[in-house]
Amino acid sequence: MRNLIDIQTRYQKLMGPLPASAIVAAHRRQGSTARTSERGMRTTPENAIKYLYRVMWTDPDLRAAILDIRQMDRDDLRIKKIHRRTVSAAIKGGLKLDNPNQTRSIQLAWDKFQRRLQLNRREKIMSDGRGLMMEGNLLTQWVLDPHRQVVGGIRMPSETLLPQVQANGRFKDPSRAFDQYDLSTGAKVATFPLWQMAHTRLTPDNYDDQGSMGRPYLDASRSVWRKLSMTESDLVLRRRMRAPLRMSHVLEGADDTQLEAYRAKVEQDQAEGITTDYYLNKKGGVTPVQGDTNLDQIADVVHLLDTFFSGSPAPKGLFGYSDGLNRDILEDLKRDFFEEVDALQDEQSYSYQLGFELQLLLDGMDPDNFDFTVQFAERRTETANQATDRALKLQALGASNQTALEIAGLNPETETKRRKKETGNREPYPDPTRIGVRDRPEVSVTPGNKPKGESATSISTRTGNE
């Protein structure tokens, strides 16, 4: 592990120090500046005191939250489904490079970077997405080889890393920004410079506070989940103890010996599985005691279930609890879910963009001179139908083909290559009656005649001699 983490030391021994310009630019992109006019403290008083004490150990509160979330994910299929479905929706379609100017050098560099880091593998970005949701932090270590190539983006366990910040929330030394500890022994494992560790966070107390760690997505739902689990266990125990039918035997005037003999006889018959009638020679009676008739009254469980799912990214109807849920209401709630998914996409893709910008800096290219963005291919706020509909509308208004293809979720550069290839493979002996005739699509948009206010888009093809 130490050999993997101390890649900077090995790199410097093999190739010398990294270019100063690349380190400065990487620090600037991570939020660390040199001399500025900033004054005052970024942190809250509570965090400032915490940073003074937390100099040789990681955040225990964050570790406790992460351990709870991991245990919940293992024990409860609902938690597992929330994490898996949300991340699956976020990473659907994979990553792409939005390169409006179609700069070939940038596109080639991205293709190589994506293959080296296995960012074209669903398993890799799925693992990173689950880590971001369950830990609230995505700390990615950029691993370099002797040829100044970023060959790995390793997701590090965030509960083992400690940002080395001052009481004012600024890094003490960007060249020693993060320390990693072995929590079983208390020993420091490694120290990372700021350029080597990309850090994206979910809901930190203060984004500008560089020591403020993110929080797991379901962090605030832990107490409700414990109450829900406890209540469900109590419900099962109550059903098991109170549901069976019992009999009340009353033998008026019987002494203890007679009562015990009668009880032994009845229980013997019951143990043998024999249904018996009871005959008494003195005043008494056998009265059935019904089981609990209120076992269906589980309003407390429903309340806790609703409270728990109010903190989840999606309505409970998407996770199997569809009783009493109106379809129209579900459609509205799904839009909120897609907005949460888009926010997760932005956080995760930004981490990969930091790594790609580091690679460009090492290749001698300043990322500020190029227009590009690393993002996920499919934005979940729109369905595929809605995205295609919007792309055709913009094309009808005169937008470029590249813009229309990007909105529809296609790669313009790939589609341009395929179109050129198809042009070269056309029939060498065309129809003489069609020479000089150019077909072009005509887009017709009829607004407001579809559910949810969507427009109907129709495309017809007409020839140039019509």
N, C-alpha and C positions, 0 to 999 in steps of 0.2 A: 504493500500500500504506500509506504514511504517513497519507493522508487517512482511510483506513478504520480504522486502528489508533488514531489520536489522536482518537477520537470524544468522549472525555471533555472535551478542551479545546474542541472545537467546540460541544459541548452547553452548557458553562458560558458560552460567549460568547453563545449564543442564549437560554438559559433561566435562566442563573444556576447556582449550585452545587446539587448534589443535596441532598435533605432529609437533615439530619444523622441523624435517627432511622433512616432507611432505610440509610445507610451503616454506622452502628453495628450495626444488626441483621444486615446482610449480613456484616460482619466476624465477628460472634459465631457465625454459622452456618458460616463457613469455618474456625473454630478459633482465631481471634485474639481474645484477651481484653484488657481494660485492666489495671487494678491488681488483682492477686490475691495470695494468700499463697504462690504457687509459689516454690520454692527449688531450687537445684542446676541441673544441666545435663541436657537431654533426649538429647543426642547421645552416640554412642560417641566415644572419644578419636580414632579415625581420622577420623570424619566432622567432628569439631570442627576438626581441623587442615586438612582439605580445605576447609571453609568459609572459613578464614582466607586460604587461597591463591586460592580460586575466587571472586574478586570482580569480575573483568572478562571472564570467559569461561565458556562452558557446560561441562557435564560431558563430558569426552572419552570416558570409559568407556561412558556411556549412548549417546552418538552412535555409537560403534563397534558397539555391540550392535544398535542400530536399523538401521544400514546393512547389517549382516550379515543380519538377519531379512528386510529388504526384498529383498536379493539372493537369499536362499533362496526367498522367495515367488515371485520371477520365474523362477528357474531350475528349481525342483523342483515338479512337480505335486502331490506329497504334501503339501508345506508349504502350497501354495495351497488344497488341499482341506481341510486341517485348519482353516485360518483361515476359509474360506468356509462350510464345513458347521457349524462351531461357532457362528459369528455368525448364520447363517441360522436355526439352532435357537433361538438366544437371542431374536431379534427377531420370531419368528413370532407373528402376531396383532397386532403393533404396541403402542403405548403406550395406557394408560388412566389415568384418575384414579379412585382408590379413594376415594369420597366417602360414607362410611357414613351420615351425617346428611342426605345429598342436599341440601346447601346450594346453592341455585340460583345465587347470585352467584359462588361458587367454581367451579361447573361452567361457567358462561358465560365466566368469565375464563380457564379452562383451554382451552376450545374455541377462543377467539380466539388465545391464546398458541400453541397447537399449530399452528394454520393459519399464523400469521405466521412461525413458525420452521421451517415445513415438516416438523414432526415427524410428520405423517401420511403422509409419503413414505417408502417402503421404502428408497430409495436413500440418503436422508439418515442414517437410523439405522443402515443397513448400513455406511456409510462411517465413522461414529463408532465402531461396534463393532469394525470391522477395525483402526482406529487404536488403540483401547484394547488389543487383543490384540498388535498388532505393535510398539507403542511402550511399552506398560506404563503409559501415562499418557493421560488424556483431559483436555486443557486447553481449555476452552470460553470464548471471549470473548463477553460479552453486549454487543450493539450496541444503542444507544438512539437514538431519533429525538427531535426537539424537543418532542414531546408526551408525553415520559416513558413511552414504550412500548418494551419490549424487542422489537426487530424482527429480530434475528438472533442465532443461537448458532453462532459460527464456530469450527470445530475448528482449533487452532493446532498447528504442528509442535513437539513437545515438546523435540526436541534443540536447538532454537534459543532456548529460554527458560531463564532462570536465576533461581531464587528468591533474593531478597535477604534472607538470614538471618544472624543472629549466630552465634558459635561455640556458643552454647547451644541452637541449633535453633529460635529464635523469630525472626519477621520483625522487621527493623530498624524499618520504617515501613510500616504497612498501606496507606498511600496510595501507596507505591512498592514493591509486593510482588514484582513480576516484571519483569525486563528481557529484551528480545528483541534478539538480535544477528544481523547479517548475517554468516554464517560465511565468505563468500567475500571480504569486505573487512575484517571485524573491527569494523565500526561498529555502534554501538547504534542499533537501529531505533526502539524505543518502550519506554515504561515503563507498566505496568498497575497500578492499585490492586487491592486484594484483592477488593473487591466485584465487579469487572468480569471476574475470571478464576476460573472454577470449576475445581477440580483434583481429579480422582479418580485413584487409583493402584492398581496390581496389585502385591501383595507388596512393599511398601516395607520397608526395614530397620527403621524405627520409624514407626508411623502418627503419633505425636505430634511427631516431628521434622519440622518444616514444610519443611525443605530436602531431605528424603529423597525422591528421585524413585522412581517405580515401575519395575519391570523387565518387559521383554517376556515374554509367556507362555512362549515357547520359548527363552528366553535360555540356560538351562543345557543345552539340547540342541545348541548350535552346534558344540561340539567333536565330539560323536558324529556329527553330520550330515556334517562334513568327512571323518571317517574312513570313513563309509559311502559317500560319493560317491567317494572315492579308491579304496576296495576294489572298488566296482562297475566303475569305469573299468579297474582292473587285471584284473578278471575278463574283461571284453570283450577286452582286449589279449591276455591269455593264451589265450583261445579262438581268436582270430584267428591267433595265431602257432603254437600247438601242435596245433590240431585237424586240419590237412590231413595226408594220408598222404604219406610221403616214402619214397624208395628209397635204399638204401645199395649203391653199386656198388664192388666190390672187384676190381681187376685186378692180380693178383700178378705182380711182375716187370716191369711196364710202366714205361717212362721218362716224363719230363714231356711230351715231344712226343706220345707215344701217348696219354697220359692226357688231354691237352688236346683232341686230335682226337676222342677218344671222347666227351668231355664236350660238345663243340660239336655233334656229331651227335645226341646224346640230347636236348639242350636245344632244338635246332632242331625235332626231331619233336614235342616237348612244346609248343613255341610254336605250331606249326601245328595243334595239337589232335588229333594222330594218336596213337592207342594202339599202341605198338610192342612187339615182343618183342626180346630182347637175345641176340645170338649172339657168343660169345667163343671165340677160337682159342688161348687159353692159360688157365692155371689162374686162376679167379676166381669171382665170384658176384654176384648181385643179390638183396638181402634187403630186404623191406618193413619200414619203420620206422613202427609204428602211431602215430597221433596220441595226444594226452594222453587217457588213459582215466579221469582223475579230475576232469574238468571239472564233473561233477554234484555234487561234494563242496564245498558252499559254506556249511559250518557257520559260518565266520567272518562271512559276509554276513548269515546269519540271526541270529546273535548281535547284531551291530550294529543290525539292523533292529528286533529286540525291545527293545534298549536305547533306541533312539531313540523308539519308540512308547510306552515306559513313561513318558516325560515329556510325552506328548501328552494332551489332555483326554479322548480316547476310545480304546478298544482298536483295534488295527490291523485287526480284522475289519470295522469300520465304514468303513474306507478302502480296501477291496478285497483285503486279505490274509486270506483266510478258510480257508486250508489248516490242517487239524488243530485247528480251533477248534470246541469243542462248543457246541451251540445254547444249552444251559442256562447255560453259563459266560458266553456272550455276553450273555444277558439280564441277568445279575448285573452285568457290566461296564458295560452301558448305564445302569444306575442311577447308577453313579459318574459317568458322563458327564453325566447330567442334573443332578447336584448341581453339577458345575463350571459348567454352563450357567446354573443359577440364580444362582450367585455372580457371574458376569459380568453378568447382568441387573440385579442389585442395584447393582453399581458404576456401570453406565451410566445407569440410571434416576435414581440419586441426583443425578447431574450436572444432569439436566433439572429435578429438583425444586428445586435451588438457584436456577436461573434463574426458575422460576415463583414461588418465594417472593420473589425480588427484584422481580418484576412486581407482586405483591400489595403489597409495601411501598411501591412507587412510586404505587400506586393508593390508598394510605392505609389498607390493611387489614393487621393484624398476623397473620401466618400461625399464630402460637401460639394464636390464639383459635379456630382451625378444625381439624377433624379430617379430614385428607386425606393421601394418599400417591400419588406418581407411580410407577407400576410397569408392567411389561409384562403384556399381557393373558393370556398362557399361561405357566404354570409348567411346566417340562419334566420335573420329577421325576415327574409323573403323565401317563399317556396320557389322551386325551379320554374313553375309556371309564371309566377309573378315576376321573377327576374327576366325571363325571356320576353314577357309582355312589355316590361319597361324598356328593355334593349331595343325592341322593334319600334316602340313609340319614339325613342330618341333618334333612331335611324331615320324615321319618317320626318323628324324635325330637321334633319340635315347633319346629325352627328356622324363622326367618322366610323368606319367599319371596325377600327381597333377599339374604340370606346364601346361600341355595341357588343363586340365579342367578349370584352372584359366583364361587362355587366351581366352577360349571359353565363359567365363562369368558364369561358374558354380561354386558352392561351393564344393571344393574337399571333405571336411569332411562330408557334407550331402550326396554326391554321394557315398562315401565309406560306410556309414551306409546303404544306400538303396541297394547297391550291396550285402552286407552281408545278408541283410534281404531276398533278392531275392534268394541267394544261399541256405538259409534255407528252402525256400518254393518250391524248385524244385521237380519235379516228383520223387516219391520214387521208381518207377519201370522204370528205363531208358531202352532205346532200346538196346538189347544185342549186336547188330552189331556196336553200336557207343561207347561201353565201351573202355576207353583208348585212344580214338581219341580226340585230342584237336583242337578246331577251333581257328584260329587267323586271324585278319584282315590284309590285305596287302594294304598299302597305296601307290598309284601311283600319282606322281605330274608331270603334263605336263605344263611347263612354257610358258607364252606368247601367249596363244591361246584364251584369253578372252579379252573383252573390257577393256581399261585403263591399259593394261599390267598385269592383274591379271592372276593367274595360275588356271588351271583346276585340281581339286583334285578328284580322283576316289578311291573308297574303294571296294575291292573284298575280299570274304571270301574263304579260302581254307582249307581243312582238313589236318590233320597230316599224312594220309596215301596216299596223292597225290604225 
